[in-house]
Amino acid sequence: MSWKFDNSSPIYMQIMEQIKKMIARGELKPGERVPAVRDMALTAGVNPNTMQKALSELERAGILVSNRTAGRFVADLGENSGNLKSDAGYKLTVNYVNGMRELGFDDKELVDSVRNYVSK
């Protein structure tokens, strides 16, 4: 796992988003064991309490499940597994559209910009 953080939001939220992306891309599969909190904190370069908070929030959201004796696992989201990918894509789209509108692009120019980029 490669971890990158910025100052845009709390670290634990960025950890949550990165884990969701790993699941959406299939890097973490349903039923797969998630590394221990201390191991993940060490590789991410964060405080174990920060990692614990992120993983606990993912449990509350039903994305991870905990087994007292065996650790945490990626939940089997069934048909909802595609929602992680859709949600991440939607957030990226919102950021892009808002950024383009701040620059003064109208909807047609925005769509043309995307079309031109994709057709290259």
C-alpha positions as CSV (number, residue, x, y, z in Angstrom):
1,M,0.0,0.0,0.0
2,S,1.3,3.4,-1.0
3,W,0.0,6.2,1.3
4,K,-0.2,9.9,0.3
5,F,-1.6,12.6,2.5
6,D,-2.2,16.3,2.1
7,N,-3.7,19.1,4.2
8,S,-7.1,19.1,2.6
9,S,-8.8,17.0,5.2
10,P,-8.0,15.0,8.4
11,I,-5.6,12.1,7.9
12,Y,-8.0,9.5,9.2
13,M,-10.6,10.6,6.5
14,Q,-7.9,10.4,3.8
15,I,-7.0,6.9,5.1
16,M,-10.6,5.9,4.8
17,E,-10.9,7.2,1.2
18,Q,-7.7,5.4,0.2
19,I,-8.9,2.1,1.7
20,K,-12.3,2.5,-0.1
21,K,-10.4,3.1,-3.4
22,M,-8.3,-0.1,-2.8
23,I,-11.5,-2.0,-2.4
24,A,-13.1,-0.4,-5.4
25,R,-10.1,-1.2,-7.6
26,G,-10.1,-4.8,-6.3
27,E,-6.8,-4.5,-4.5
28,L,-8.6,-5.5,-1.3
29,K,-11.2,-8.2,-1.9
30,P,-14.3,-9.2,0.1
31,G,-13.2,-11.6,2.9
32,E,-9.6,-10.5,2.7
33,R,-7.9,-9.8,6.0
34,V,-6.7,-6.2,6.6
35,P,-3.3,-5.8,8.1
36,A,-3.1,-5.0,11.8
37,V,-3.5,-1.4,13.0
38,R,0.1,-1.1,14.0
39,D,1.4,-2.5,10.8
40,M,-0.8,-0.3,8.7
41,A,0.1,2.8,10.8
42,L,3.8,2.0,10.4
43,T,3.6,1.7,6.6
44,A,1.4,4.8,6.3
45,G,3.7,6.8,8.7
46,V,0.8,7.8,11.0
47,N,0.0,7.4,14.6
48,P,-1.7,4.1,15.4
49,N,-4.6,6.0,17.0
50,T,-5.3,7.7,13.7
51,M,-5.3,4.4,11.8
52,Q,-7.5,2.9,14.5
53,K,-10.0,5.7,14.1
54,A,-10.1,5.3,10.3
55,L,-10.6,1.5,10.5
56,S,-13.3,1.9,13.2
57,E,-15.2,4.4,11.0
58,L,-15.0,1.9,8.1
59,E,-16.4,-0.7,10.4
60,R,-19.3,1.6,11.4
61,A,-19.9,2.1,7.7
62,G,-20.1,-1.6,7.1
63,I,-17.1,-1.6,4.8
64,L,-14.9,-3.6,7.2
65,V,-16.0,-6.3,9.6
66,S,-14.2,-7.3,12.8
67,N,-13.6,-10.8,14.2
68,R,-12.2,-10.6,17.7
69,T,-9.8,-13.4,17.3
70,A,-8.8,-13.0,13.7
71,G,-8.7,-9.3,13.0
72,R,-10.5,-7.1,10.5
73,F,-11.7,-8.2,7.1
74,V,-13.2,-6.5,4.0
75,A,-16.9,-6.9,4.2
76,D,-18.8,-8.7,1.4
77,L,-20.8,-5.7,0.0
78,G,-22.5,-7.8,-2.6
79,E,-24.2,-5.6,-5.2
80,N,-23.2,-2.5,-3.3
81,S,-19.5,-3.1,-4.0
82,G,-19.8,-1.0,-7.1
83,N,-21.0,1.9,-5.1
84,L,-17.6,2.5,-3.6
85,K,-16.2,3.0,-7.1
86,S,-19.2,5.1,-8.2
87,D,-19.0,7.3,-5.0
88,A,-15.2,7.9,-5.5
89,G,-15.8,8.8,-9.2
90,Y,-18.6,11.1,-8.2
91,K,-16.4,13.0,-5.7
92,L,-13.7,13.4,-8.4
93,T,-16.3,14.7,-10.8
94,V,-17.7,17.2,-8.3
95,N,-14.2,18.5,-7.6
96,Y,-13.4,18.8,-11.3
97,V,-16.7,20.5,-12.2
98,N,-16.5,22.9,-9.3
99,G,-12.9,23.8,-10.2
100,M,-13.7,24.4,-13.9
101,R,-16.7,26.6,-12.9
102,E,-14.5,28.6,-10.6
103,L,-12.3,29.3,-13.6
104,G,-15.3,30.5,-15.5
105,F,-16.1,27.6,-17.8
106,D,-19.7,27.0,-18.7
107,D,-21.2,23.5,-19.0
108,K,-20.6,23.3,-22.7
109,E,-16.9,24.3,-22.4
110,L,-16.6,21.9,-19.5
111,V,-17.9,19.0,-21.5
112,D,-15.9,19.9,-24.5
113,S,-12.8,20.0,-22.3
114,V,-13.4,16.5,-21.1
115,R,-14.2,15.2,-24.6
116,N,-11.0,16.7,-26.0
117,Y,-8.9,15.2,-23.2
118,V,-10.5,11.7,-23.6
119,S,-10.1,11.7,-27.4
120,K,-6.3,12.3,-27.2
